[in-house]
Amino acid sequence: MRVASNRASRRWAIVAAGTALLCALPAAVAAWPVPAAALSAAQLRARIMLSAGVPYQGYVESNAALGLPSLPDVGDVTSLLDGSTDQYAWYRSPDQWRADVLTTGGENDTYQAGVISMFEWDYGSDLLTQVVGSQPARLPRPADLLPPELARRLASYAGPHARMSRLPGQRVGGIDAAGLRLAPVSATSIISAVDIWADPRTGLPLEVEIFSRDATAPVLVTRLLDVSLARPSAAAVTPPPPDGATGYVVTGLPDVARILHGYGPPLPASLGGASEVAGVPGLPDIAAYGSGFGRFAVIPLPGRTGATVLQAATAAGTTIELGSGTAVVIQTPLLTVLLAPTTFGPVYLLTGTVTATTLERAALQLPGYS
């Protein structure tokens, strides 16, 4: 009986050990070292930049802690950049994709249907909105946090002369991803590093982490928790028919170019020690200065628009004495905004991924400001 009992004990011990091994297998696979991709940092960046044509579908989790102040009429942006966002994405091409943001009441869907046509569907109110027109400037939207889109924007913004280095690979969404770090060359930048993990074969970015100056943890992390490189069907990215929703609205985008056109004196070729560079296409009255993560923009705001923005900024930011005038500064881990009003001219809005000192120095050199 003792022999039989010992055999049974060993048998059950083997079963228990096997069960424990099976339970631990997913964690063991996730922790298994990822083989290093035979790509230089420059080669990996180049593949990332060329990945806009790579189709994919998956589930994205984004977490941001930018410390944005509460501003009127941009509540959705504040919650987007100060909290968690979960969304499903189906991407066929730059002009044909869909992103569904999960909310407590259901979901809010965005469909890109062509170059100048976008649809937004609010599940809770059963409202379909078609937005037509080009978008030279707009507020951030949830789809901007999708790792492929965000990584390409940041890699482009950093420029080819940013400090680049390889990071150890890691498994993201079931793919052995290659790591790339982009760091600023300019000492004026408030971004310290941007880390990107991408599929080394296609260059598709799978995870992005952004670090601000003096931060030990990233202030923004977005990753594809689950991803397939299979091309989504056309039906998956086709917006619902208008007659299928309770409400249907067609709207255009604000004509930012018309508001700003020809307003304010010509801006100088350099400000604060930074030279002017190409600005926003379609908005010639917005000037950009510097390069890479040390870049900032100057926007002259006319009349009532300038007064409204200045009032909102004053309530949310910090008032400082600048020269013989008063300015307002709003500082976040990744973006600095400065409003500098003039006596008889525009309210200058300066913004960029640079220090407040950089913008203050630039504001003092603007026409009409002293």
N, C-alpha and C positions, 0 to 999 in steps of 0.2 A: 504493500500500500504506500510505503514511504517512497519507493522508486517511482510509482505512478504519479504520486503527488508532486515529486520533484520535477518530473517530465512536464506535468501540466503547468507548473509554475514557470518553467523555462519557456514553454510555449506561449503562455500569456505575457510573459515579459517581452518576448520577441514581438508579439502583436502590439503591445503598448509602445515599444520603442519604434516600431514601424509607423504607428499612428502619429507619434510625436514628430517623427522625421517628415511625414507628409505635411503636417500642420506648419512646420518650420520652413518647408521648401520655398514658398513664395518670398519670405523675408531673406532667405539665403540667396536666392536668385537675384533679388534687388541689391543685395550687398556685394555681389560678386564683382571683382574688379573689371572695369570697362576697358577694353583694349584701346590704346592710343591710336588716333587716326594719323596717317602719314601726311599731314598737311601743315604748312606753315601758317602763322597767324594771318599773313596777308592773303594767302590762298583761301583760308576759311572765310575771311571777310568778303572776298570777291564772290564766293559761292552764295553767301548770305544775301549779298546785294542783287544777285541774279535769280533769286528764288521766288520772285513774284509769280512766275508761271507754274509753280509746283502746286498741284491740287492736294487738298487734305480735308479731313473731317475729324472732329474730336470735341472733347470737353475741356474747358479752360477754367482755372481758378486764379483769380487775381486778388492781391492784397496790397493796399496803399495806405501810407500814413504820412501825407504831405503837410498836415496841419494848416489847411486852407481856412481863412476866416470866412465867416458867414456873409455872403454878398447877395443883394437882391437880384432875383430873376435868374440865378445860376445855382439853385439848390441841387439840381440833378448832378451838376459838375462837382459840387462839394462832396456829395455822397459817393460819387464815382471815385474820387481821388483821396478819399478818407474813409476807407472801409473795404469790405470784401465784395467781389462781383463774380458770380458764376454764370457761365454761358456756354451754349453749344454753338459750334461753328461748322458751316459747310462752305467750302471754297473751291470754285471751279476755275476762276480767273479774276484779275483785278476788277473787271466790270460785271462779274456775276458771282455773288456770294450772299450768304445769309448768316446772321448772328442772333441767337435767341438768349436774352437775359432772363434768368430765373428770378422771380420775385415772390414775396409772400402771398400775393394774390393771383399768381399764375406766371405770366411771362410777357416780355415786350420784345418784339421781333423787328429786325432791320434787314431789308432786302436791297442789295445793289442790283438794279436791273438796267444795265446800260451805263454809258458814260455820264449822262446828266439826269438820270432818273433814279430816285430812291424811294422806297416805301417803308413806312413805319406802322406796325400793327400793335395796338394796345389791347391785349387780351382781356383785361378787366373791364374796359369800357366798350369793347368790340368796335374800335374805331380804326379805320385804315386811312393813313395820310400819305399822299403822294407828294414828294418834294422834288421840284424840277429846278434846273439851273446849275451852273458851275459853282464851285465852292473855293474861292481863293483864300478865304479866312472863315473859320467857324469855331464853335466851342467843341471841346473834346466830347467823344461819345464812347460807349462801352466797347465797340469794335476796335477802337484805337488801342485797347489793352490786349488784344489778341497777340500772342508772342511773335508770330511772323511779321505782322504789320509794325508793331512797336520796335522790333529788332532792326528791321530795314530802315525805319525812320532814324533811329539812333545811330546806326552805322553810317548813314548818309550824312547826318548832322555832324558827327565827329570828324568826318573827312578822312581822306587817305593818309594824312600826316599825323593822325593821333598815335599815341603810344599803344602798340598792340603786342599782346603776348598770349601764348596758349595756356589754357587751364586744364587740369585733369578732367578726363571724360567722366560722364555720369549717365545713368540710365534714366531717361525721361519719357514717360508715356510708352514704355516698352521698347524704346529705341536707344541704342548705344550712341549717345550724343557727344560731339566734340566741343570743347570749351574754348571761348575767346574772351579776353579782357580788353576793353578800350578805356584808356585813361587820357585825361586832358593834357595838352602841352602847356596851355596858358595857366599861369598862377592865379588868374582872376576868377577861374571857374569855381562854382560851388558844388559841381559834380566831381567826385573823386574817382569813380570807376563805373563802368557798365559791363556786366558779365552776361554773355550769351552762350547758350548751348544749342547746337544745331545738328541736324542729321548730316554727317560728313559727306554722304553720297549726293544728296540733292541740295544741300545748303539750307533746308527749311528750318528756321528757328523754332525751338520747342520750349525754351525757357529764357526769361530775361530777369536780371536783378540789377537794380540801380542803387548806388551808394552815394550819399552826400558827404561833403567834407566833414571830417572828424566823427563820422558815424561808424560804429562797429557792425551794425546790422543793416541790411538793405531797407530803404524806405519804400521801395516798390518791388514786388515780386509777382510775376505772372508766368504760369506754366500750363502746358497741355498735359493733363493727368492721364488722358487716354487719347490716342491718335491713330488714324489710319491714313495711309497715303493713297488710298483708292479715290478715284475721281467721283465726287457726288453726282447723282443723277440731276438732270435739268429740272425735274419736278421738285427736288428738294430745295432749290434756290429760287423757285418761281413764286412770287407773291400771290396771296389769295385774291380771287376776283372781287371787284368792288361790290357787286351785288350780294356777296356772301357775308358782308359785314353790316352791322346796324347803322354805322355812320361812315361816310366817305368824304374826304376833304382833299382838295388839290391846293398846294401852296407853293410860293416861290421863296427863294433865299433872299435875305436882306442885301440890298445893293450897296455893299461896303465901299466899292470903288467910287460910286456917285457921291456918297457922303464925304469922302476924304479928298476927292479930286480937286487939285489946285488950291488946297487950303494950306495956309502957312507959308512962310518964306522958304527959299531953297535951303536945304540942309548942307552942312559942310562936308568936305571929303574925308575928314577924320574927326573923331571925338574921343576924348579921354585916352589918347594914345593909340586908338584902334582905327584902322582904315575902313572905309565903306566897301561893302561887298554886295553881290547881287541880292536883292530883296525878294519879296513875295511876288511871284508872277501875277500880273493883272492888277497889282496895287502899287503903282509907281511912286505914290506919295509916302509909302512906308520905307524908311531907310534901315539897312542892317549894317552892323559894324563888327569887326573881329572875325574870328574863325573858330571852327570846331565847337567844343563845349565852352569856349570863352566868347561866345557871340551874344549880341543884344540888338534889339530893334528900337527905333524911335518912331512914334506915331503922333502927328499933330492932330489933336481933336478939336473940332470947331464948336463954337458957341454953346448951344444948349447941351449937346452931347458931352462936351468937355466938362461942363458944370455938373451934370448928373453923375458922371464917372468920378469926378473929384469928390463930390459929396459922399458917395458910397465908400470910396477908398478912405476918406477921413474917418468915417465911423468904424472901419475895420482895421486900419493900419496905424502907423505911428507918425505923428507930425514932427518934422525937423526943420531947423533953421538952415537954409541953404543960400549962401551969398547974402544978398539983401532981401531975399524973399523967403517964403515958407513952402515946403514940399511935403509929400506924404510917401512913406515907404511901407510896402507890404513884403515881408520876408517869409519864404517857405524853404524847406530843405532843398528843393530843386529849381525854384524860380524866384526871382526878385522883381518887384514892380515898383516904379517910382513915378509919381505924378508931380509935375512941375508947372504950375500956372504962370502965365505972363500977364502983365498989366493990360496991354491992348492987343495981344495976339492969342495964339492957341494955348490950350492946356497940353503940354507935352507928356505923353505916356512913354516911358522907357521900361523895357522888360527884357529879361534874358536869364540865362543860367550863369550869372556872374554875381559878384559881391555887390552889396549896396554902395560901398565906397566907389566902385567902378562907375556905377550909374550916376552917383552924385557928381563925380568929376566930369562926366560927359555932359550932364545937365547944365553945368556952369558955362559951357562953351556953346550952348544953343543960341540961335538968333533971338533977341528980345528978352533973354533971361540974364539977370545980373545978380 
